Amino acid sequence: MTTHDPGPEAAVHDPGRPIRVAVADDQAVVRMGLRALLEREPGMECVGEASDGAAALDLIRRTHPDVLLLDIRMPGTDGLATLRAVAADPGLGGTRIVVVTTFAVDEYVFAALQAGASGFLLKDSAPDELVNAVRVVAAGEALLSPSITRKVIGLFGRSGAEPVEGLGTLTPRERELVAWVATGRSNDEIAAELVISPDTVRTHVSRAMVKLRARDRAQLVVFAMRAGLALPT
């Protein structure tokens, strides 16, 4: 399941041109498989491959892809360092990153969210799931399943509240809905739980994202966990 509220500063792909995708993975067979999948998909093109983080950064700077499919564990400059470098460079803000990993949740996942990942995919995901992930993220949305968010909250969300800039500006309803977002539920699911309209949920979540300067819902989950707003799951 994906979430569907682009952040206020989300980079959104122009639907009038192909989605340009780069691939970074230290395994040649994985890169080859991803390239083959992307190149046969209408409306997508693979603009290049990289075998480590340093090469991935060079590739992004040269080609400015819409989406980077990034392995988190690579020799040398790993995926986390790559994420942080992209987040620190305003000139690379147009590239959104999906972490492609062998493990659904490990110690890298929360760190990757904090560093700027827009979502996660397992390497054994079905081809249509991967293609959908690229389209969702290119549209400026976040790809974060409820199962992953619940596990991340369980592993990393119990360390106590931290200051989050802008949190004090949220209304009680906005705080509540940010906590619901951190469960990984969609707007429709949250609306059903609270017996309100999906448009009402969307409005409050969008306002909260603007106030917290959250790039997308993935980052909103990080803020919710840091602030101790996550609901029990």
Rosetta silent file (secondary structure, phi, psi, omega in degrees, C-alpha in Angstrom):
SEQUENCE: MTTHDPGPEAAVHDPGRPIRVAVADDQAVVRMGLRALLEREPGMECVGEASDGAAALDLIRRTHPDVLLLDIRMPGTDGLATLRAVAADPGLGGTRIVVVTTFAVDEYVFAALQAGASGFLLKDSAPDELVNAVRVVAAGEALLSPSITRKVIGLFGRSGAEPVEGLGTLTPRERELVAWVATGRSNDEIAAELVISPDTVRTHVSRAMVKLRARDRAQLVVFAMRAGLALPT
SCORE:     score description
SCORE:     0.000 S_00000001
   1 L     0.000  143.765 -179.502    0.000    0.000    0.000 S_00000001
   2 L  -116.390  160.064  174.553    1.213    3.482   -0.766 S_00000001
   3 L   -98.045  164.952 -166.748    0.491    6.831    0.751 S_00000001
   4 L  -140.227   37.159  173.475   -0.811    9.678   -1.360 S_00000001
   5 L  -122.765  101.875  175.928    0.007   13.167   -0.079 S_00000001
   6 L   -59.546  144.393  176.728    2.937   14.831   -1.828 S_00000001
   7 L   -71.492  164.573 -176.953    4.960   17.053    0.451 S_00000001
   8 L   -64.472  -22.615 -179.195    4.919   20.788   -0.069 S_00000001
   9 L  -117.275   19.281 -175.780    8.366   20.716   -1.648 S_00000001
  10 L   -66.769  139.018  174.217    8.108   17.325   -3.341 S_00000001
  11 L   -78.885  124.292 -175.830    9.695   16.995   -6.742 S_00000001
  12 L  -116.066  128.323 -178.961    6.954   15.910   -9.154 S_00000001
  13 L   -68.301  139.982  174.837    7.697   14.292  -12.490 S_00000001
  14 L   -74.318  115.365 -176.764    6.259   15.926  -15.613 S_00000001
  15 L   -65.597   -9.727 -179.980    3.800   13.335  -16.975 S_00000001
  16 L   -81.072   -2.836  178.738    4.496   14.552  -20.488 S_00000001
  17 L  -134.383  163.305  179.791    7.913   12.886  -20.592 S_00000001
  18 L   -62.166  149.717  173.900    9.358    9.481  -19.654 S_00000001
  19 E   -77.635  123.696 -176.408   10.266    8.820  -16.032 S_00000001
  20 E   -96.680  121.886 -172.428   14.057    8.781  -15.884 S_00000001
  21 E  -123.233  137.236  173.091   15.390    6.167  -13.468 S_00000001
  22 E  -113.661  154.989 -176.692   18.907    5.367  -12.236 S_00000001
  23 E  -127.184  130.012  176.874   19.964    2.147  -10.511 S_00000001
  24 E  -128.247  113.739  179.786   22.638    1.761   -7.824 S_00000001
  25 L  -158.064  142.366 -177.909   23.505   -1.743   -6.615 S_00000001
  26 L   -80.320   -6.320  179.033   26.797   -3.569   -6.121 S_00000001
  27 L  -100.825  118.804 -176.326   25.457   -6.730   -7.775 S_00000001
  28 H   -60.648  -36.470 -177.377   25.686   -6.644  -11.560 S_00000001
  29 H   -67.836  -34.123  177.349   22.888   -9.182  -11.992 S_00000001
  30 H   -67.715  -45.890  178.641   20.510   -7.010   -9.944 S_00000001
  31 H   -59.389  -43.358 -178.769   21.369   -3.917  -11.981 S_00000001
  32 H   -62.814  -42.662 -179.820   20.879   -5.830  -15.215 S_00000001
  33 H   -65.748  -42.338  179.010   17.491   -7.135  -14.109 S_00000001
  34 H   -65.987  -42.269  178.608   16.258   -3.729  -13.009 S_00000001
  35 H   -60.882  -45.233 -178.958   17.469   -2.079  -16.220 S_00000001
  36 H   -61.310  -41.372  179.596   15.739   -4.705  -18.352 S_00000001
  37 H   -64.298  -46.430 -177.415   12.497   -4.247  -16.432 S_00000001
  38 H   -66.583  -39.410 -174.299   12.580   -0.457  -16.672 S_00000001
  39 H   -74.076  -18.910  176.155   13.493   -0.326  -20.336 S_00000001
  40 L   -94.491   -1.066 -179.521   10.591   -2.497  -21.415 S_00000001
  41 L   -90.901  123.950  178.644    8.086   -0.438  -19.430 S_00000001
  42 L   -58.361  136.938  176.111    6.284    2.266  -21.480 S_00000001
  43 L    81.974   12.248  177.394    7.013    5.751  -20.225 S_00000001
  44 E  -133.352  151.149  172.467   10.223    4.839  -18.385 S_00000001
  45 E  -145.515  143.238  176.725   13.894    4.894  -19.230 S_00000001
  46 E   -92.922  119.326 -174.845   16.994    3.822  -17.347 S_00000001
  47 E   -93.420   -4.176  177.677   19.550    6.620  -17.525 S_00000001
  48 E   160.061  167.794 -179.586   22.413    4.699  -15.961 S_00000001
  49 E  -127.586  155.292  175.611   23.791    2.276  -13.397 S_00000001
  50 E  -143.068  145.910 -176.824   26.221    2.556  -10.502 S_00000001
  51 L  -101.076   -4.819  174.886   27.944   -0.116   -8.426 S_00000001
  52 L  -156.050  175.386 -175.098   28.528    1.970   -5.299 S_00000001
  53 H   -65.077  -39.326 -179.969   27.436    5.188   -3.643 S_00000001
  54 H   -62.126  -43.409  177.686   30.202    7.373   -5.006 S_00000001
  55 H   -66.906  -34.194  178.512   29.388    6.315   -8.550 S_00000001
  56 H   -63.958  -42.531  178.549   25.686    6.819   -7.804 S_00000001
  57 H   -63.377  -41.363  177.590   26.296   10.422   -6.748 S_00000001
  58 H   -62.715  -41.646  179.684   28.293   11.067   -9.889 S_00000001
  59 H   -63.110  -44.086  179.797   25.504    9.500  -11.959 S_00000001
  60 H   -62.546  -43.137 -178.512   22.822   11.649  -10.287 S_00000001
  61 H   -65.558  -31.515 -178.928   24.840   14.823  -10.831 S_00000001
  62 H   -82.201  -37.300 -169.530   25.336   13.994  -14.502 S_00000001
  63 H  -111.629  -17.068 -179.805   21.868   12.715  -15.408 S_00000001
  64 L    46.910   61.698  179.194   19.465   14.173  -12.779 S_00000001
  65 L   -69.121  159.265  174.388   17.082   11.193  -12.773 S_00000001
  66 L   -72.580  -37.718 -175.465   13.569   11.475  -11.390 S_00000001
  67 E  -136.302  138.348  171.852   14.032    8.338   -9.299 S_00000001
  68 E  -115.266  124.052  171.992   17.042    6.449   -7.961 S_00000001
  69 E   -90.959  115.094 -166.286   16.640    2.795   -6.991 S_00000001
  70 E  -122.793  124.822  170.832   19.293    2.448   -4.296 S_00000001
  71 E   -75.695  134.474 -176.230   20.774   -0.553   -2.529 S_00000001
  72 L   -79.418  -28.689 -176.338   21.405    0.363    1.099 S_00000001
  73 L  -111.101  102.433  179.218   24.377   -1.980    1.586 S_00000001
  74 L  -136.950  154.281  177.934   27.210   -1.322   -0.829 S_00000001
  75 L   -69.047  156.607  179.445   30.996   -1.254   -0.461 S_00000001
  76 L    70.964 -124.063  176.491   32.729    2.085   -0.011 S_00000001
  77 L   -75.538  109.228 -175.278   30.113    4.826    0.010 S_00000001
  78 L   -84.934 -176.054 -175.976   27.002    2.954    1.097 S_00000001
  79 H   -63.672  -38.712  179.985   23.354    3.791    0.558 S_00000001
  80 H   -63.108  -45.307  178.304   22.959    5.814    3.747 S_00000001
  81 H   -62.507  -36.830  177.996   25.910    8.045    2.883 S_00000001
  82 H   -64.745  -45.714  177.676   24.470    8.470   -0.605 S_00000001
  83 H   -57.239  -46.730 -177.710   21.076    9.473    0.792 S_00000001
  84 H   -64.899  -37.749  178.969   22.645   12.026    3.106 S_00000001
  85 H   -66.354  -39.713  177.926   24.742   13.496    0.307 S_00000001
  86 H   -65.082  -44.492 -179.443   21.695   13.886   -1.930 S_00000001
  87 H   -63.109  -30.691 -176.739   19.699   15.495    0.898 S_00000001
  88 H   -83.300   -9.814 -176.033   22.535   17.945    1.579 S_00000001
  89 L  -109.873  105.327 -178.912   22.813   19.105   -2.053 S_00000001
  90 H   -57.098  -26.359 -179.345   19.979   21.452   -3.124 S_00000001
  91 H   -71.974  -11.688 -179.321   20.878   20.797   -6.726 S_00000001
  92 H  -106.731   11.601 -175.988   19.860   17.151   -6.381 S_00000001
  93 L   -64.000  -17.251  179.399   16.441   17.831   -4.888 S_00000001
  94 L   -78.344   -8.071 -179.874   14.700   16.667   -8.060 S_00000001
  95 L  -100.794  123.507  177.408   15.796   13.065   -7.503 S_00000001
  96 E  -103.830  147.371 -168.811   13.670   10.939   -5.196 S_00000001
  97 E  -120.249  128.865  171.953   15.097    7.745   -3.762 S_00000001
  98 E  -109.279  121.464  177.654   13.587    4.314   -3.247 S_00000001
  99 E   -79.906  124.967  177.599   15.708    1.986   -1.135 S_00000001
 100 E  -108.187  114.842 -169.813   15.748   -1.524   -2.589 S_00000001
 101 E  -131.478  157.654  176.733   16.771   -3.963    0.114 S_00000001
 102 L   -78.785  -26.116 -173.139   16.998   -7.665    0.859 S_00000001
 103 L  -112.441  132.198 -177.504   15.589   -7.161    4.349 S_00000001
 104 L   -60.748  -45.565  179.443   12.129   -5.751    5.087 S_00000001
 105 L  -145.348  125.838  172.537   13.282   -3.995    8.261 S_00000001
 106 L  -145.446 -168.860 -173.835   16.729   -3.766    9.774 S_00000001
 107 H   -66.933  -12.731 -178.355   18.827   -1.199   11.560 S_00000001
 108 H   -86.626  -18.870 -168.530   19.259    0.801    8.356 S_00000001
 109 H   -65.721  -50.666 -179.148   15.599    1.452    7.627 S_00000001
 110 H   -64.271  -39.766  177.577   14.837    4.218   10.138 S_00000001
 111 H   -61.391  -38.364  178.904   18.188    5.831    9.381 S_00000001
 112 H   -66.657  -39.540  175.872   17.325    5.750    5.672 S_00000001
 113 H   -61.254  -46.129  179.328   13.975    7.424    6.358 S_00000001
 114 H   -61.822  -34.415 -177.161   15.727   10.107    8.385 S_00000001
 115 H   -79.299  -11.647  174.949   18.272   10.574    5.596 S_00000001
 116 L   122.487    9.825  177.247   15.592   11.197    2.983 S_00000001
 117 L   -64.355  140.109  177.757   14.372    7.916    1.465 S_00000001
 118 L   -92.982   -4.639  178.646   10.918    8.225   -0.094 S_00000001
 119 E   169.088 -179.881 -176.056   10.161    4.540    0.324 S_00000001
 120 E  -136.682  146.506  172.973   11.311    0.943    0.408 S_00000001
 121 E  -137.839  144.677  171.594   11.064   -2.113   -1.806 S_00000001
 122 E   -83.104  146.944 -178.820   12.244   -5.647   -1.290 S_00000001
 123 L   -64.025  -23.506  178.914   14.555   -7.018   -3.963 S_00000001
 124 L   -95.149   17.752  176.439   12.211   -9.956   -4.453 S_00000001
 125 L   -63.179  150.967  177.451    9.209   -7.701   -5.116 S_00000001
 126 L   -65.595  150.067 -179.239    7.109   -8.562   -8.156 S_00000001
 127 H   -53.544  -40.149 -178.745    7.951   -6.599  -11.320 S_00000001
 128 H   -68.153  -29.237  176.056    4.622   -4.764  -11.266 S_00000001
 129 H   -66.351  -41.635 -179.703    5.276   -3.675   -7.668 S_00000001
 130 H   -66.107  -44.839  179.492    8.615   -2.181   -8.661 S_00000001
 131 H   -61.947  -42.710  178.367    7.153   -0.378  -11.671 S_00000001
 132 H   -62.851  -38.730  179.501    4.323    0.966   -9.515 S_00000001
 133 H   -60.666  -43.846  179.086    6.848    2.129   -6.914 S_00000001
 134 H   -61.397  -44.432 -178.516    8.727    4.140   -9.527 S_00000001
 135 H   -65.716  -42.338 -179.199    5.521    5.773  -10.752 S_00000001
 136 H   -62.082  -47.473 -176.900    4.295    6.575   -7.222 S_00000001
 137 H   -70.835  -37.929  177.908    7.572    8.147   -6.135 S_00000001
 138 H   -62.963  -28.403  179.043    8.046   10.027   -9.415 S_00000001
 139 L   -78.153   -0.155  177.777    4.603   11.572   -8.833 S_00000001
 140 L    90.872   14.127 -179.146    5.915   13.081   -5.602 S_00000001
 141 L  -101.628  174.603  179.464    4.289   10.586   -3.263 S_00000001
 142 L  -109.617  143.222 -179.627    5.768    8.323   -0.603 S_00000001
 143 E  -111.732  100.272 -174.814    5.963    4.553   -0.799 S_00000001
 144 L  -147.903  112.545 -176.287    5.678    3.184    2.705 S_00000001
 145 L   -81.323  152.426  176.315    3.694    0.105    3.617 S_00000001
 146 H   -57.071  -37.419 -177.955    1.860   -0.283    6.940 S_00000001
 147 H   -63.912  -40.664  179.261    3.858   -3.437    7.730 S_00000001
 148 H   -69.381  -43.831 -179.244    7.167   -1.598    7.395 S_00000001
 149 H   -64.044  -38.302  179.021    6.014    1.425    9.385 S_00000001
 150 H   -63.342  -41.851 -179.789    4.705   -0.782   12.192 S_00000001
 151 H   -68.604  -39.009  178.438    7.998   -2.643   12.399 S_00000001
 152 H   -63.305  -43.731  177.361   10.009    0.570   12.288 S_00000001
 153 H   -59.964  -42.916 -179.754    7.902    2.001   15.107 S_00000001
 154 H   -63.377  -36.723 -176.888    8.407   -1.198   17.089 S_00000001
 155 H   -83.855  -37.626 -169.084   12.177   -1.133   16.609 S_00000001
 156 H  -124.566   -4.067 -172.341   12.956    2.546   16.795 S_00000001
 157 L   -94.363   12.194 -176.466    9.887    4.385   18.028 S_00000001
 158 L  -114.018   20.042 -174.459   10.238    3.793   21.756 S_00000001
 159 L   -89.476    3.419  179.026   13.272    5.923   22.507 S_00000001
 160 L    97.017  157.616 -175.224   11.288    8.878   23.886 S_00000001
 161 L   -73.686  145.758  174.686   10.162   12.187   22.446 S_00000001
 162 L  -124.263  157.445  176.230   12.576   14.635   20.847 S_00000001
 163 L   -64.417  134.902  175.155   11.994   18.257   19.840 S_00000001
 164 L  -126.232  118.792 -177.029   10.563   18.600   16.330 S_00000001
 165 L   -58.963  130.133  178.775   10.546   22.072   14.831 S_00000001
 166 L    93.264  -10.869 -176.476    7.019   23.240   14.091 S_00000001
 167 H   -60.480  -38.066 -178.291    5.317   20.638   16.267 S_00000001
 168 H   -67.530  -14.201  179.622    3.925   23.291   18.585 S_00000001
 169 H   -87.287   -9.090 -179.158    2.120   24.952   15.675 S_00000001
 170 L   -74.250  142.730  171.812   -0.014   21.874   14.965 S_00000001
 171 L   -74.332  163.036  176.710   -3.632   21.845   16.053 S_00000001
 172 H   -55.230  -38.970  179.622   -4.773   18.907   18.219 S_00000001
 173 H   -66.889  -40.614  178.639   -6.468   17.368   15.167 S_00000001
 174 H   -63.834  -41.653  177.552   -3.320   17.738   13.062 S_00000001
 175 H   -60.550  -42.944  179.779   -1.230   16.092   15.786 S_00000001
 176 H   -61.573  -43.757 -176.880   -3.705   13.224   15.926 S_00000001
 177 H   -73.604  -31.358  172.940   -3.627   12.704   12.187 S_00000001
 178 H   -61.635  -40.228  177.217    0.179   12.862   12.028 S_00000001
 179 H   -63.340  -39.247  177.286    0.149   10.024   14.561 S_00000001
 180 H   -66.053  -39.520  177.124   -2.250    8.086   12.355 S_00000001
 181 H   -57.146  -36.889 -177.829   -0.010    8.658    9.326 S_00000001
 182 L   -68.766   -8.625  174.080    2.815    7.065   11.328 S_00000001
 183 L   -85.371   -7.567 -179.728    0.842    3.803   11.418 S_00000001
 184 L    87.410    3.330 -179.323    1.222    3.547    7.634 S_00000001
 185 L   -76.344  152.008  177.273   -2.490    3.785    6.948 S_00000001
 186 L   -79.158  171.104  176.905   -3.835    5.564    3.881 S_00000001
 187 H   -58.778  -43.091 -179.905   -6.127    8.578    4.033 S_00000001
 188 H   -62.282  -41.086 -179.830   -9.147    6.376    3.312 S_00000001
 189 H   -67.882  -40.580  177.450   -8.216    3.966    6.106 S_00000001
 190 H   -63.672  -43.741  179.763   -7.662    6.788    8.586 S_00000001
 191 H   -59.292  -41.061  179.602  -10.985    8.341    7.587 S_00000001
 192 H   -65.672  -39.009  179.554  -12.763    5.046    8.188 S_00000001
 193 H   -65.089  -39.063 -173.815  -11.163    4.676   11.617 S_00000001
 194 H   -97.307   -3.224 -179.186  -12.129    8.207   12.673 S_00000001
 195 L    56.054   51.253  173.133  -15.475    8.322   10.811 S_00000001
 196 L  -132.947  174.781 -176.936  -14.559   11.459    8.900 S_00000001
 197 L   -82.378  149.960  175.068  -14.118   12.118    5.179 S_00000001
 198 H   -58.026  -33.919  178.388  -10.872   11.313    3.325 S_00000001
 199 H   -64.090  -36.497  177.764  -10.809   14.965    2.170 S_00000001
 200 H   -65.443  -43.108  177.063  -10.783   16.097    5.798 S_00000001
 201 H   -59.937  -48.378 -177.003   -7.881   13.782    6.528 S_00000001
 202 H   -59.499  -41.667 -179.200   -6.034   14.997    3.446 S_00000001
 203 H   -63.288  -48.277 -178.464   -6.515   18.642    4.392 S_00000001
 204 H   -66.277  -40.251  179.428   -5.222   18.230    7.947 S_00000001
 205 H   -65.637  -42.683  179.683   -2.287   16.059    6.868 S_00000001
 206 H   -62.693  -40.794  178.056   -1.300   18.518    4.142 S_00000001
 207 H   -64.978  -40.442  178.278   -1.402   21.419    6.604 S_00000001
 208 H   -63.234  -39.434  179.711    0.708   19.473    9.077 S_00000001
 209 H   -63.921  -39.323  178.082    3.258   18.716    6.368 S_00000001
 210 H   -65.171  -45.036 -178.000    3.545   22.400    5.508 S_00000001
 211 H   -65.165  -36.780 -178.750    3.967   23.383    9.167 S_00000001
 212 H   -89.936   -4.369 -177.200    6.582   20.682    9.797 S_00000001
 213 L    56.295   42.947  178.864    8.240   21.264    6.395 S_00000001
 214 L   -82.636  131.498 -179.173    7.947   17.553    5.689 S_00000001
 215 L   -65.956  -41.833  179.476    9.051   16.543    2.208 S_00000001
 216 L  -159.665 -175.919 -176.132    6.563   13.665    2.015 S_00000001
 217 H   -69.072  -26.014  175.334    4.660   11.237    4.220 S_00000001
 218 H   -61.089  -43.732  178.792    7.753    9.133    4.743 S_00000001
 219 H   -70.147  -31.849  177.079    9.391   12.105    6.440 S_00000001
 220 H   -63.045  -36.526  175.905    6.178   12.799    8.356 S_00000001
 221 H   -61.243  -43.066  178.383    6.457    9.293    9.838 S_00000001
 222 H   -60.310  -47.207 -179.852    9.971   10.123   11.031 S_00000001
 223 H   -60.767  -41.773 -179.139    8.777   13.336   12.662 S_00000001
 224 H   -62.297  -42.439 -179.792    5.890   11.541   14.355 S_00000001
 225 H   -69.540  -40.731  178.378    8.177    8.904   15.827 S_00000001
 226 H   -62.310  -36.561 -177.912   10.760   11.451   16.944 S_00000001
 227 L   -84.715   -4.139 -178.910    8.054   13.480   18.647 S_00000001
 228 L    74.594   27.243 -178.397    6.521   10.431   20.300 S_00000001
 229 L   -92.111   -8.787 -173.976    3.223   10.871   18.427 S_00000001
 230 L   -61.885  133.463  176.664    2.989    7.356   17.003 S_00000001
 231 L   -75.235  156.512  173.010   -0.161    5.509   17.978 S_00000001
 232 L   -62.496  143.732 -179.953    0.039    1.945   19.382 S_00000001
 233 L  -121.993    0.000    0.000   -0.159   -0.622   16.589 S_00000001
